[in-house]
Amino acid sequence: MPDKIKTAAELRPLLAILRSAGKKIVFTNGCFDIIHTGHTRYLEKARSFGDLLVVAVNSDSSVRVIKGEKRPINSEAERMETLAALEAVDFVTLFSEPDPYRVISELEPDVLVKGGDWPIEKIIGGDVVKARGGSVVNVPYVEGASTTGIIDKILKTCK
């Protein structure tokens, strides 16, 4: 598993070699705070659009900016290790910015995938991928599967 976890600087030359060997690189990103069925289905589907799936994970500090001071529940190291353990995931990297634009620009994926709650025209980094001749895809959202929903259910159960 640790060999699946790389910095973007480590990944860039590796992905270039794989791409030159004819591999199609798929990229997605997210917080992935508490992995659930929605995540696993989403990652399996994302992987189906190419040969390799790279997952960029929001750092703890960027999750706090996006989700609030009480998040994440799991640390960035734990979230990355959990994702790396999934068969559908080939590489995991971390980013600290509020959005993945920099890491998408650096890694130059062939396919950019986000959940169905993101309209294609609003997917950050789509312009970078399309400019290189790649594609941008959104995968349908799995209703009822969310980290926030799991947290709410736990809190109600504990009352």
Kinemage of the C-alpha trace (Angstrom):
@kinemage 1
@onewidth
@group {chain A} dominant
@subgroup {mainchain}
@vectorlist {calphas} color= white
{ca met a 1} P 0.000 0.000 0.000
{ca pro a 2} L 2.618 2.624 0.870
{ca asp a 3} L 3.929 2.388 -2.696
{ca lys a 4} L 0.521 3.585 -3.913
{ca ile a 5} L 0.841 6.804 -1.871
{ca lys a 6} L 2.952 9.394 -3.694
{ca thr a 7} L 3.489 13.120 -3.770
{ca ala a 8} L 2.383 14.884 -6.936
{ca ala a 9} L 6.076 15.494 -7.724
{ca glu a 10} L 6.729 11.732 -7.515
{ca leu a 11} L 3.632 10.908 -9.554
{ca arg a 12} L 4.211 13.310 -12.456
{ca pro a 13} L 7.180 11.464 -14.082
{ca leu a 14} L 5.677 8.065 -13.289
{ca leu a 15} L 2.389 8.987 -14.963
{ca ala a 16} L 4.273 10.376 -17.966
{ca ile a 17} L 5.996 7.000 -18.413
{ca leu a 18} L 2.716 5.109 -18.038
{ca arg a 19} L 0.969 7.470 -20.474
{ca ser a 20} L 3.760 7.011 -23.039
{ca ala a 21} L 3.180 3.253 -22.704
{ca gly a 22} L -0.420 3.841 -23.805
{ca lys a 23} L -2.101 3.907 -20.400
{ca lys a 24} L -5.099 6.211 -19.900
{ca ile a 25} L -4.853 8.102 -16.600
{ca val a 26} L -8.073 8.826 -14.682
{ca phe a 27} L -8.135 11.378 -11.865
{ca thr a 28} L -10.599 12.195 -9.139
{ca asn a 29} L -10.410 13.990 -5.845
{ca gly a 30} L -12.250 14.507 -2.590
{ca cys a 31} L -12.182 14.485 1.190
{ca phe a 32} L -13.090 10.770 1.554
{ca asp a 33} L -13.472 11.283 5.303
{ca ile a 34} L -15.468 8.169 6.200
{ca ile a 35} L -15.334 5.704 3.316
{ca his a 36} L -18.785 4.327 2.484
{ca thr a 37} L -20.595 2.472 -0.296
{ca gly a 38} L -21.120 5.666 -2.280
{ca his a 39} L -17.348 6.189 -2.356
{ca thr a 40} L -16.494 2.617 -3.329
{ca arg a 41} L -19.070 2.529 -6.135
{ca tyr a 42} L -17.895 5.931 -7.330
{ca leu a 43} L -14.223 4.906 -7.367
{ca glu a 44} L -14.981 1.639 -9.198
{ca lys a 45} L -16.911 3.575 -11.839
{ca ala a 46} L -14.189 6.228 -12.123
{ca arg a 47} L -11.569 3.508 -12.650
{ca ser a 48} L -13.644 2.074 -15.511
{ca phe a 49} L -12.909 5.162 -17.645
{ca gly a 50} L -9.220 4.315 -18.038
{ca asp a 51} L -6.291 2.130 -17.085
{ca leu a 52} L -5.133 3.795 -13.862
{ca leu a 53} L -6.974 5.752 -11.187
{ca val a 54} L -5.264 8.544 -9.265
{ca val a 55} L -7.144 9.856 -6.227
{ca ala a 56} L -6.143 13.230 -4.799
{ca val a 57} L -7.163 13.658 -1.171
{ca asn a 58} L -7.829 16.975 0.547
{ca ser a 59} L -5.403 17.639 3.398
{ca asp a 60} L -6.787 17.954 6.917
{ca ser a 61} L -6.464 21.739 6.753
{ca ser a 62} L -8.339 22.000 3.447
{ca val a 63} L -11.114 19.718 4.743
{ca arg a 64} L -11.546 22.066 7.728
{ca val a 65} L -11.907 25.009 5.324
{ca ile a 66} L -14.521 23.148 3.244
{ca lys a 67} L -16.420 21.142 5.896
{ca gly a 68} L -15.849 23.072 9.140
{ca glu a 69} L -13.613 22.893 12.210
{ca lys a 70} L -14.953 19.524 13.423
{ca arg a 71} L -13.845 17.738 10.261
{ca pro a 72} L -12.179 15.613 9.138
{ca ile a 73} L -13.041 12.702 11.384
{ca asn a 74} L -10.117 10.653 10.028
{ca ser a 75} L -6.655 12.118 9.473
{ca glu a 76} L -5.226 12.624 5.998
{ca ala a 77} L -2.783 9.746 6.601
{ca glu a 78} L -5.639 7.391 7.558
{ca arg a 79} L -7.803 8.494 4.627
{ca met a 80} L -4.942 8.021 2.171
{ca glu a 81} L -4.073 4.577 3.529
{ca thr a 82} L -7.708 3.450 3.362
{ca leu a 83} L -8.024 4.616 -0.259
{ca ala a 84} L -4.720 2.962 -1.186
{ca ala a 85} L -6.100 -0.348 0.117
{ca leu a 86} L -8.917 -0.288 -2.447
{ca glu a 87} L -8.389 -2.371 -5.563
{ca ala a 88} L -9.825 0.307 -7.865
{ca val a 89} L -7.260 2.882 -6.710
{ca asp a 90} L -3.794 2.822 -8.281
{ca phe a 91} L -2.279 5.921 -6.681
{ca val a 92} L -3.172 8.355 -3.918
{ca thr a 93} L -1.782 11.846 -3.483
{ca leu a 94} L -2.476 14.738 -1.143
{ca phe a 95} L -3.271 18.368 -1.886
{ca ser a 96} L -3.618 21.273 0.520
{ca glu a 97} L -5.345 23.888 -1.592
{ca pro a 98} L -9.117 24.416 -1.318
{ca asp a 99} L -9.520 22.938 -4.817
{ca pro a 100} L -7.534 20.461 -6.952
{ca tyr a 101} L -6.664 22.812 -9.839
{ca arg a 102} L -2.909 22.841 -9.151
{ca val a 103} L -2.595 19.067 -8.790
{ca ile a 104} L -4.707 18.447 -11.914
{ca ser a 105} L -2.483 20.858 -13.846
{ca glu a 106} L 0.623 19.106 -12.539
{ca leu a 107} L -0.511 15.516 -13.172
{ca glu a 108} L -2.269 16.122 -16.535
{ca pro a 109} L -4.825 13.296 -16.384
{ca asp a 110} L -6.557 12.025 -19.505
{ca val a 111} L -9.937 11.726 -17.779
{ca leu a 112} L -11.251 13.849 -14.919
{ca val a 113} L -14.126 12.355 -12.907
{ca lys a 114} L -16.384 13.943 -10.281
{ca gly a 115} L -19.669 12.980 -8.679
{ca gly a 116} L -23.019 13.742 -10.268
{ca asp a 117} L -23.547 16.619 -7.847
{ca trp a 118} L -20.989 18.525 -9.976
{ca pro a 119} L -22.259 19.781 -13.360
{ca ile a 120} L -19.557 19.089 -15.965
{ca glu a 121} L -19.083 22.781 -16.765
{ca lys a 122} L -18.304 23.501 -13.091
{ca ile a 123} L -15.788 20.701 -12.527
{ca ile a 124} L -12.560 22.377 -11.449
{ca gly a 125} L -9.664 21.505 -13.739
{ca gly a 126} L -11.918 20.453 -16.593
{ca asp a 127} L -10.423 23.192 -18.745
{ca val a 128} L -6.910 21.786 -18.190
{ca val a 129} L -7.935 18.240 -19.104
{ca lys a 130} L -9.977 19.272 -22.149
{ca ala a 131} L -7.143 21.507 -23.430
{ca arg a 132} L -4.953 18.386 -23.589
{ca gly a 133} L -7.644 16.458 -25.499
{ca gly a 134} L -8.942 14.623 -22.441
{ca ser a 135} L -12.476 14.210 -21.169
{ca val a 136} L -14.477 15.242 -18.127
{ca val a 137} L -17.104 12.899 -16.703
{ca asn a 138} L -19.553 13.049 -13.831
{ca val a 139} L -20.707 9.839 -12.193
{ca pro a 140} L -24.245 9.647 -10.760
{ca tyr a 141} L -24.499 10.393 -7.053
{ca val a 142} L -25.435 7.424 -4.840
{ca glu a 143} L -28.529 8.608 -2.972
{ca gly a 144} L -28.417 8.236 0.784
{ca ala a 145} L -24.679 7.530 0.925
{ca ser a 146} L -22.792 10.402 2.530
{ca thr a 147} L -20.263 10.994 5.268
{ca thr a 148} L -22.456 13.740 6.724
{ca gly a 149} L -25.383 11.296 6.807
{ca ile a 150} L -23.259 8.715 8.633
{ca ile a 151} L -22.122 11.308 11.189
{ca asp a 152} L -25.715 12.454 11.740
{ca lys a 153} L -26.858 8.853 12.218
{ca ile a 154} L -24.107 8.219 14.791
{ca leu a 155} L -24.993 11.376 16.689
{ca lys a 156} L -28.708 10.425 16.779
{ca thr a 157} L -27.859 6.914 17.939
{ca cys a 158} L -25.666 8.239 20.774
{ca lys a 159} L -28.360 10.534 22.204
